[in-house]
Amino acid sequence: MSDEIVYSPKTGLTRLTCVTSPKHCELCGKSAELRPYGPNEENICFECGMKDVETTTAQFAQRMSGVDTLAVIEERDREV
């Protein structure tokens, strides 16, 4: 697993990118990178997300709004 945190002074925005090993989609079972955008917050693959774009977009927007969202950040020692 690798991650990256980038802060842009120009925009004032912070981007956190986490790359994890593939897991199995909770809708189709495919081994892929997943996102929690399923109808009932299932972890789904891109293809399943595109089958119901409206629901996927709504789930994404909810997470981006920060409402009812829990972020867990793990502190680790890193080599610089």
C-alpha positions as CSV (number, residue, x, y, z in Angstrom):
1,M,0.0,0.0,0.0
2,S,1.2,3.5,-0.8
3,D,-0.2,6.9,0.0
4,E,0.4,10.5,-0.8
5,I,-0.7,13.7,0.8
6,V,-0.4,16.9,-1.3
7,Y,-1.2,20.4,-0.2
8,S,-1.5,23.2,-2.8
9,P,-0.9,26.7,-1.4
10,K,-2.3,28.2,-4.5
11,T,-5.8,26.6,-4.1
12,G,-5.6,25.8,-0.3
13,L,-6.7,22.3,-1.1
14,T,-5.3,19.1,0.3
15,R,-5.5,15.8,-1.7
16,L,-5.0,12.5,0.0
17,T,-4.3,9.5,-2.4
18,C,-4.3,6.0,-1.0
19,V,-3.6,3.0,-3.2
20,T,-4.5,-0.4,-1.8
21,S,-4.3,-3.9,-3.1
22,P,-7.3,-5.1,-5.0
23,K,-10.2,-6.6,-3.2
24,H,-13.5,-8.2,-4.4
25,C,-16.4,-6.1,-5.5
26,E,-19.4,-6.6,-3.2
27,L,-21.8,-6.6,-6.2
28,C,-20.1,-8.6,-8.9
29,G,-17.2,-10.3,-7.1
30,K,-14.5,-9.0,-9.5
31,S,-11.1,-8.5,-8.0
32,A,-10.4,-4.7,-8.5
33,E,-9.7,-1.4,-6.8
34,L,-12.9,-0.5,-5.0
35,R,-14.8,2.5,-3.8
36,P,-17.7,2.7,-1.2
37,Y,-20.2,4.0,-3.7
38,G,-22.7,1.1,-3.9
39,P,-26.4,1.6,-3.3
40,N,-26.0,0.5,0.4
41,E,-22.4,1.8,0.7
42,E,-21.0,-1.5,-0.6
43,N,-17.4,-1.4,-1.9
44,I,-17.8,-1.6,-5.7
45,C,-15.6,-1.7,-8.8
46,F,-15.6,1.0,-11.5
47,E,-17.8,-1.1,-13.9
48,C,-20.5,-1.6,-11.2
49,G,-20.4,2.1,-10.4
50,M,-21.0,2.9,-14.0
51,K,-24.1,0.7,-14.1
52,D,-25.9,3.1,-11.8
53,V,-24.2,6.5,-12.3
54,E,-26.9,8.4,-10.4
55,T,-26.4,6.4,-7.2
56,T,-22.6,6.4,-7.6
57,T,-22.6,10.1,-8.0
58,A,-24.8,10.7,-5.0
59,Q,-22.6,8.4,-2.8
60,F,-19.5,10.2,-4.0
61,A,-21.0,13.6,-3.3
62,Q,-22.0,12.6,0.2
63,R,-18.4,11.6,1.0
64,M,-17.0,14.7,-0.5
65,S,-19.4,16.9,1.6
66,G,-17.9,15.5,4.8
67,V,-21.4,14.8,6.2
68,D,-21.6,11.4,8.0
69,T,-18.1,10.6,6.9
70,L,-15.4,9.2,9.2
71,A,-11.7,9.5,8.2
72,V,-9.2,7.3,9.7
73,I,-5.6,8.4,9.3
74,E,-2.8,6.1,10.5
75,E,0.3,7.7,11.8
76,R,3.4,5.9,10.6
77,D,7.2,6.4,10.7
78,R,8.5,7.2,7.2
79,E,11.8,7.6,5.6
80,V,12.3,11.0,4.1
